[in-house]
Amino acid sequence: MALSFRQSEIVEIARADGRVVVEDLALRFDVALQTIRRDLAELADWGLLDRVHGGAVLRTGVTNLGYDKRRNMNEAAKAAIAKACAGAISENCSIMMNLGTTTEAVARELLLHRNITVITNNMNVANILVANPGCEIMVAGGAFRRSDGGLVGELTTLFFEQFKVDYAIIGISALDVDGDLLDFDLAEVRVSKTIIRQARRVFLVCDHSKLGRSAPARLASLSEVSEVFTDKPLPKDLARLCDEWGTKINCS
């Protein structure tokens, strides 16, 4: 599934407004009505939208919980995960961090680390680490999302491609039983894929609530992750796969 820029924008509009209207989209993108109808048909075929008369609506199960609600979920578990992850990160290193409330918890645990460089598309992470005088902060450009303080888009991806770092700290929306890392936002997924590719070691931070959840976009496999930091043991079959892949499991 390879979405065009226009199709990605259509999904973003649907996420923000709940629905999209063919005529409005045709005016916005200055294209024919039939072009928009084809876009919506393809997005429906891919399971991202449901067609309705005159437009489309976001499909149930393809939106994440609201940011404030996610931030308040499993706070103690996220704090323990963050402490374990930060403890595995050395000083005098470079780090990329993506969007997510658990990555923000890791940022709080990095406040005493010295001589680190953090590169992020998460404005909340940047604002937390301002309090660490030993941290150089680099923030990606891109389209700013007020809903969660994230920066996404082609500019964001190009920015991360300029670096090669020691660690990537990745948060996700869901973890499949086959070990696939899943998320809801395709623009966000593209950025996170780049972050993984540009890091020597990849740390996944996720609490047990992510197991068994469903999300439509595949980000990566646990086989691409160096270490998983979580709060409860993974299912036996998934733990066995991690052992085969050489992916370490750190259960706080």
C-alpha positions in Angstrom: 0.0 0.0 0.0 1.6 3.2 -1.2 -0.5 6.3 -0.6 0.0 9.4 -2.7 0.5 12.7 -1.0 -3.1 13.7 -1.7 -4.4 10.4 -0.3 -2.4 10.9 2.9 -3.8 14.4 3.2 -7.3 13.0 2.8 -6.8 10.5 5.6 -5.4 13.3 7.8 -8.5 15.5 7.1 -10.8 12.5 7.9 -8.9 11.9 11.1 -9.4 15.6 12.1 -13.0 16.1 10.9 -14.4 12.6 11.1 -15.5 12.6 7.4 -14.6 14.1 4.0 -16.8 15.4 1.2 -15.9 14.8 -2.5 -16.7 18.3 -3.6 -14.7 20.0 -0.8 -11.7 17.8 -1.5 -11.9 18.5 -5.3 -11.8 22.2 -4.5 -9.0 21.9 -2.0 -6.7 19.9 -4.3 -7.9 21.5 -7.5 -8.7 18.1 -9.2 -11.7 16.6 -10.8 -14.5 15.0 -8.7 -13.8 11.7 -10.4 -10.1 11.8 -9.2 -11.3 12.3 -5.6 -13.8 9.4 -6.0 -11.0 7.2 -7.2 -8.8 8.2 -4.2 -11.7 7.4 -1.8 -12.3 4.1 -3.4 -8.7 3.1 -3.1 -8.6 4.3 0.6 -11.8 2.2 1.2 -10.2 -0.8 -0.4 -7.2 -0.4 1.8 -9.4 -0.3 4.9 -8.7 3.3 5.9 -12.1 4.9 5.0 -15.7 3.8 4.6 -17.5 5.3 1.6 -20.7 7.1 2.3 -23.0 9.2 0.0 -21.0 12.2 -1.1 -17.8 11.3 0.6 -16.3 9.0 3.2 -15.8 8.6 6.9 -13.0 7.2 8.9 -13.3 3.5 9.5 -13.9 2.3 13.0 -10.7 0.9 14.5 -8.3 3.1 12.4 -8.2 6.0 14.9 -6.1 6.1 18.0 -7.4 7.2 21.4 -7.2 10.9 22.2 -3.7 12.2 23.2 -4.7 13.3 26.7 -6.4 10.0 27.4 -3.4 8.1 26.2 -1.1 10.2 28.4 -3.1 9.3 31.5 -3.3 5.6 30.8 -0.9 3.2 32.6 1.2 6.0 34.0 3.0 3.9 36.6 3.9 1.2 33.9 5.1 3.9 31.5 7.3 5.4 34.2 8.9 2.0 35.0 9.4 1.3 31.4 11.0 4.7 30.8 13.3 4.3 33.8 14.6 0.9 32.5 15.0 2.3 29.0 16.9 5.4 30.1 19.1 3.1 32.3 20.2 1.3 29.1 21.3 4.5 27.4 24.8 5.7 27.9 25.9 9.2 28.3 27.9 10.9 25.4 25.5 9.5 22.8 23.0 10.5 20.1 19.3 9.5 20.2 16.3 9.8 18.0 12.8 9.8 19.6 9.5 9.6 17.8 5.9 10.5 18.9 4.2 9.0 21.9 3.5 9.3 25.6 5.9 6.6 26.5 8.8 8.2 24.6 7.9 11.4 26.6 8.2 9.4 29.8 11.7 8.3 28.6 12.6 12.0 28.0 11.9 12.7 31.7 14.2 10.0 32.7 17.0 11.5 30.5 17.1 14.8 32.4 20.2 13.8 34.3 22.1 12.3 31.3 25.1 14.3 30.3 26.4 15.2 26.8 23.6 13.7 24.8 22.0 14.8 21.5 18.3 14.2 21.1 16.8 14.5 17.6 13.0 14.4 17.6 9.8 15.2 15.9 8.0 15.3 19.2 7.7 18.9 20.6 6.7 17.5 24.0 10.0 15.6 24.2 11.9 18.8 23.2 10.1 20.8 25.9 10.8 18.3 28.6 14.5 18.1 27.7 15.0 21.8 27.8 15.5 21.4 31.5 18.7 19.3 30.8 21.6 21.6 30.2 23.7 18.6 29.1 21.3 17.8 26.2 21.5 19.3 22.7 18.1 19.2 21.2 17.4 19.1 17.4 13.7 19.4 16.3 12.6 18.2 12.9 10.6 20.4 10.5 7.3 19.4 9.1 3.6 19.8 9.5 2.8 20.5 13.2 -0.1 18.6 14.8 -1.7 20.5 17.6 -3.4 17.4 18.9 -0.2 15.7 20.1 2.7 18.1 19.5 4.0 16.0 16.6 5.7 17.0 13.4 5.1 14.8 10.4 5.4 14.8 6.6 8.0 14.6 3.9 10.2 17.4 5.4 10.3 15.5 8.7 11.4 12.3 7.0 14.1 14.1 5.0 15.4 15.7 8.2 15.9 12.4 9.9 17.7 11.0 6.9 20.6 13.4 7.5 21.7 11.6 10.7 23.0 8.3 12.0 22.6 7.9 15.7 23.4 5.5 18.5 19.9 4.9 19.7 16.3 5.1 18.4 13.5 5.2 21.1 10.3 4.2 19.4 6.7 4.2 20.7 3.9 2.4 18.9 0.1 2.1 19.0 -0.2 -1.7 18.8 1.9 -4.8 18.8 0.7 -7.8 16.8 1.0 -11.4 18.0 3.3 -12.0 15.0 5.7 -9.3 16.2 4.6 -6.5 13.9 4.7 -3.0 15.2 1.5 -1.2 14.1 0.3 2.4 14.1 -2.7 4.5 12.9 -1.1 7.3 11.0 0.7 6.6 7.7 2.6 9.9 7.8 3.9 9.1 11.3 4.8 5.6 10.2 7.0 6.9 7.4 8.9 9.1 9.8 9.4 6.2 12.4 10.6 3.9 9.7 13.3 6.4 8.9 14.2 6.7 12.5 14.7 3.0 12.8 16.8 2.8 9.7 19.1 5.6 10.9 19.9 4.1 14.3 22.5 1.6 15.4 20.3 0.3 18.2 16.5 0.4 18.4 14.6 0.4 21.7 10.9 -0.2 21.6 9.0 1.2 24.7 5.4 -0.1 25.1 3.2 -1.2 27.9 1.0 -4.3 27.9 -2.1 -2.4 26.6 -0.5 -2.3 23.2 -0.6 -6.1 22.9 -3.6 -7.4 21.1 -4.7 -4.0 19.9 -5.4 -3.4 16.2 -4.0 -0.7 13.9 -3.9 -0.6 10.1 -0.4 0.5 9.3 2.7 -1.7 9.7 5.7 0.1 11.0 8.3 -2.6 11.4 8.9 -6.1 12.9 10.4 -6.8 16.4 13.2 -8.5 14.4 14.4 -5.0 13.6 14.4 -4.0 17.3 17.4 -4.4 19.6 15.4 -4.4 22.9 11.8 -4.2 24.0 11.0 -2.4 27.2 7.6 -3.4 28.6 5.8 -4.0 31.9 4.5 -7.5 31.5 5.9 -10.7 29.8 5.2 -11.1 26.1 3.1 -14.1 25.0 5.2 -17.3 24.9 5.1 -17.6 21.1 6.1 -14.0 20.6 8.9 -14.3 23.2 10.2 -17.3 21.3 10.3 -15.3 18.1 12.2 -12.6 19.9 14.7 -15.1 21.1 15.2 -16.3 17.5 15.6 -12.8 16.2 18.0 -11.8 19.0 15.6 -9.2 20.3 16.1 -8.7 24.0 13.0 -8.4 26.3 13.3 -6.1 29.3 10.2 -6.5 31.5 10.0 -3.9 34.3 
